[in-house]
Amino acid sequence: MPPIFGDKLFPYNVSDSIGRHQFNPKLQLLIGHTEMEGLKLAQITDQYVGLGGRYTRQSVLAAPTSVTKQQVASDIRKLIPPGLLCERDVRRIVDEYTRGAKVGGKRNSGQLLVRSCYMAGDIVTTCLPVLFGSQLIESDSFRRTGGNIYGYKLSYTPSTSKAYGSRWARTDHDDDVPLMFGQPFYLTGHRWTADDRKMSSAMLKIWTDFAKYGKPEPSNSSGHQWPKYEINRSNGAVNVSYVELNPLFPGNRAIRLNRYRGHDGYIPNVLHNCLGFWRPLLSDNYQCN
């Protein structure tokens, strides 16, 4: 599904607007995503298109035992929005996200499902704010006039999540919403955990400080300052720094500084590699040849 614009909400192509300096250059932005944005999309696709029942609520909680590389390759194809990319690049995506995959046993089967969910999140949700942020900070107008961007990733899985208790699934799309709005402190009918409240408290402070001062201030972070969103190129990777939100880190901290790994952390290294892998594929001047 290509980007939609041309109405009152989005009258122009975002990239064109940035290139023509048609935006407020003094913006202070807080952008981010959850760890596994693609889980919900995989579950919806499994329900309405069919992915063999591998992503249902029951399957997420169970330990998968017989997932094959071929099944996940087929799942990835079905999770790519129809008509978005050429067959050549669909094959490349399948190859990259299944590269080095091991098969057999509960752990390997779960890791195969992790790959397809990461792919669905990277292409549809995860990489969009990363690419948007990278376009803005590369704009002369944005840099000259004091615009700043701050990035985050929520890797904590709250007890309301469909991934809660799973052996392989991770923080899902929308899992940040109840924490961001303080639901663990007032919403009844659910047994919230102490970690839910700890993470929610940290996020409430982050968003409130950002609304007041235009800059998020990490709470309980051992004095770390929230880094500005900047592109770093090293060891063949293209990264931007972000703050990771999770109350389960060592030392009882709710956040830690991190960066998108792309080649130096995840296996396969394509996971979350928004600037190095996805940017060329999703660029506005992309053409099928």
C-alpha positions in Angstrom: 0.0 0.0 0.0 1.7 3.2 -1.1 1.7 6.4 1.1 -1.6 8.3 1.0 -1.7 12.0 0.6 -3.6 14.7 -1.2 -6.4 15.4 1.3 -6.8 18.0 4.0 -5.0 16.0 6.6 -2.0 15.2 4.4 -2.2 17.6 1.4 1.4 16.9 0.2 3.9 14.1 0.0 5.9 14.3 3.2 9.3 13.9 1.5 8.5 16.6 -1.0 7.4 19.0 1.7 10.6 18.4 3.6 12.7 18.9 0.4 10.8 22.2 -0.3 11.1 23.3 3.4 7.3 23.4 3.7 7.2 22.6 7.4 7.6 24.2 10.8 11.4 24.0 11.2 11.3 24.8 15.0 9.5 21.6 15.8 10.5 19.5 18.8 9.5 15.9 18.1 9.3 12.7 20.2 9.0 9.7 18.0 9.3 6.0 18.5 7.8 2.5 18.4 7.5 -0.8 20.3 9.9 -3.7 20.0 7.7 -6.0 17.7 5.3 -3.8 15.9 4.4 -6.5 13.4 2.8 -9.0 15.8 -0.7 -7.5 15.5 -0.4 -7.4 11.7 0.6 -11.0 11.6 -2.4 -12.0 13.8 -4.8 -10.0 11.6 -3.3 -11.5 8.4 -3.4 -15.0 10.0 -7.1 -14.5 10.7 -8.3 -13.1 7.4 -5.7 -14.3 4.8 -4.3 -17.4 6.5 -0.9 -18.0 7.9 -1.5 -21.5 9.1 -2.6 -20.4 12.6 1.0 -19.7 13.6 0.3 -16.2 15.0 -3.0 -16.7 16.9 -3.3 -15.9 20.5 -3.0 -19.6 21.4 0.1 -20.0 19.3 1.7 -16.9 20.7 1.4 -18.3 24.2 2.4 -21.8 23.3 5.9 -23.0 22.4 5.9 -23.7 18.6 7.6 -27.0 17.7 7.5 -27.6 14.0 7.8 -24.2 12.1 9.8 -24.5 8.9 11.9 -21.9 7.1 9.6 -22.4 4.0 6.5 -21.6 6.1 8.0 -18.4 7.4 9.2 -17.4 3.9 5.6 -17.8 2.7 4.3 -15.8 5.7 6.7 -12.9 5.0 5.5 -12.7 1.4 1.9 -12.5 2.6 2.8 -9.8 5.1 4.3 -7.5 2.5 1.5 -5.0 1.3 0.5 -6.1 -2.2 1.9 -4.0 -5.0 4.3 -2.1 -2.7 7.5 -3.7 -4.0 8.8 -5.6 -7.1 9.1 -9.3 -7.0 12.9 -8.9 -7.1 12.9 -7.0 -3.8 10.3 -9.3 -2.2 12.7 -12.1 -2.8 15.5 -10.1 -1.3 13.4 -9.3 1.8 12.5 -13.0 2.2 16.2 -14.0 1.8 17.5 -11.4 4.3 14.9 -12.1 7.0 15.4 -15.9 6.8 19.1 -15.8 6.4 21.0 -18.1 8.8 17.7 -19.4 10.3 17.9 -22.7 12.2 15.1 -25.2 12.2 13.8 -27.8 14.6 12.8 -27.5 18.2 10.9 -25.0 20.2 13.6 -22.3 20.4 14.3 -22.3 16.6 10.7 -22.4 15.7 10.0 -19.4 17.9 12.9 -17.5 16.4 11.5 -18.1 12.9 8.2 -16.5 13.9 10.1 -13.6 15.4 11.7 -12.9 12.0 8.4 -12.7 10.2 6.9 -10.4 12.9 9.9 -8.1 12.8 9.7 -7.9 9.1 6.0 -6.9 9.2 6.7 -4.3 11.8 9.8 -2.9 10.1 8.1 -2.4 6.7 4.7 -1.0 8.0 5.4 0.8 11.3 8.8 0.6 12.9 10.9 2.2 10.1 8.4 5.0 9.3 9.3 7.3 12.2 13.0 6.4 11.8 13.0 7.4 8.1 10.9 10.5 8.8 13.2 11.6 11.6 16.3 11.0 9.3 14.8 13.1 6.6 14.1 16.0 9.0 17.6 16.0 10.6 19.2 16.0 7.1 17.2 19.2 6.3 19.2 22.4 6.5 16.1 24.3 7.6 15.4 22.0 10.5 19.0 22.1 11.7 19.5 25.8 11.4 16.4 26.9 13.3 16.7 24.7 16.4 14.5 21.8 15.6 15.2 18.6 17.6 14.1 15.0 17.5 14.2 12.5 20.3 13.6 8.8 19.7 12.5 5.9 21.9 11.7 2.2 21.7 9.5 0.4 24.2 10.8 -3.1 24.8 8.8 -3.8 28.0 5.8 -6.1 27.5 3.0 -5.0 29.8 0.6 -7.5 31.3 -2.2 -6.3 29.0 -0.2 -7.3 25.9 -1.1 -10.2 23.6 2.6 -11.1 23.9 2.6 -11.2 27.7 3.8 -14.6 28.8 4.9 -15.7 25.3 8.2 -17.5 24.9 8.9 -15.8 21.6 6.7 -12.8 21.0 7.7 -9.3 22.2 6.2 -5.9 22.8 3.4 -5.4 20.3 1.9 -2.5 18.5 -0.3 -0.3 20.9 1.3 -1.9 24.0 2.6 1.6 24.8 -0.9 3.2 25.0 -2.1 2.0 28.4 1.3 2.8 29.9 1.4 6.2 28.3 -2.0 7.2 29.7 -1.4 5.9 33.2 -4.0 3.1 33.1 -2.2 0.9 35.6 -3.0 3.6 38.2 -6.7 4.0 37.7 -8.2 1.3 35.3 -9.9 -1.5 37.3 -10.8 -4.9 36.0 -7.2 -5.9 35.3 -4.4 -7.2 37.6 -1.7 -4.7 36.8 1.9 -5.6 37.9 4.4 -3.5 39.8 6.5 -3.3 36.7 3.5 -2.0 34.7 3.2 0.8 37.2 6.9 1.5 37.2 7.0 1.7 33.4 3.9 3.8 33.3 5.2 6.2 35.8 8.4 6.7 33.8 6.5 7.2 30.6 4.1 9.7 32.2 7.1 11.8 33.3 8.8 11.5 29.9 5.7 12.7 28.0 4.8 15.4 30.5 8.3 16.8 30.5 8.3 16.8 26.7 5.0 18.6 26.6 6.2 21.2 29.1 9.8 21.8 28.0 10.1 20.4 24.5 12.7 17.8 25.7 12.1 14.5 27.4 14.0 13.9 30.6 14.7 10.3 31.5 13.7 9.4 35.0 15.8 7.0 37.1 18.5 6.8 34.4 21.7 7.2 36.3 22.2 10.7 35.0 22.0 10.0 31.3 20.8 12.7 29.1 18.4 11.9 26.3 20.4 12.0 23.1 19.3 14.0 20.1 18.3 12.1 17.0 21.5 11.9 14.9 22.6 9.6 12.1 25.8 7.6 12.9 27.7 5.6 10.3 30.1 3.0 11.6 31.2 -0.6 10.8 29.0 -0.7 7.7 25.8 0.2 9.7 23.7 3.4 9.5 22.2 4.1 13.0 20.3 6.6 15.0 20.5 6.7 18.8 17.4 6.2 20.8 16.3 5.6 24.4 15.0 2.1 25.2 12.2 1.9 27.8 12.1 -1.1 30.0 11.9 -1.3 33.9 13.5 -4.7 33.9 17.0 -3.5 33.0 19.8 -4.3 35.4 20.3 -1.7 38.2 16.6 -1.0 38.5 16.7 1.5 35.7 13.6 2.2 33.5 15.6 3.3 30.5 18.9 2.9 28.7 20.6 4.6 25.8 20.7 2.4 22.6 20.8 2.6 18.9 19.4 0.7 15.9 21.8 -2.1 15.5 21.6 -3.0 11.8 24.7 -5.3 11.3 26.1 -5.3 14.8 23.5 -6.8 17.1 20.4 -8.5 15.8 20.4 -11.9 14.1 19.8 -11.7 11.2 21.3 -8.2 11.0 18.6 -6.9 8.8 16.1 -6.5 11.8 15.4 -2.9 12.5 17.9 -1.9 9.9 15.7 1.0 8.7 18.3 3.3 7.2 20.7 0.7 5.8 18.2 -1.8 4.4 14.8 -0.3 4.1 15.5 3.3 3.2 16.5 2.4 -0.4 13.6 0.1 -0.9 11.0 2.6 0.4 12.4 5.7 -1.1 10.1 8.0 -3.1 12.2 7.6 -6.3 12.1 3.8 -6.0 11.4 2.1 -9.4 11.0 -1.5 -10.5 13.4 -2.3 -13.3 
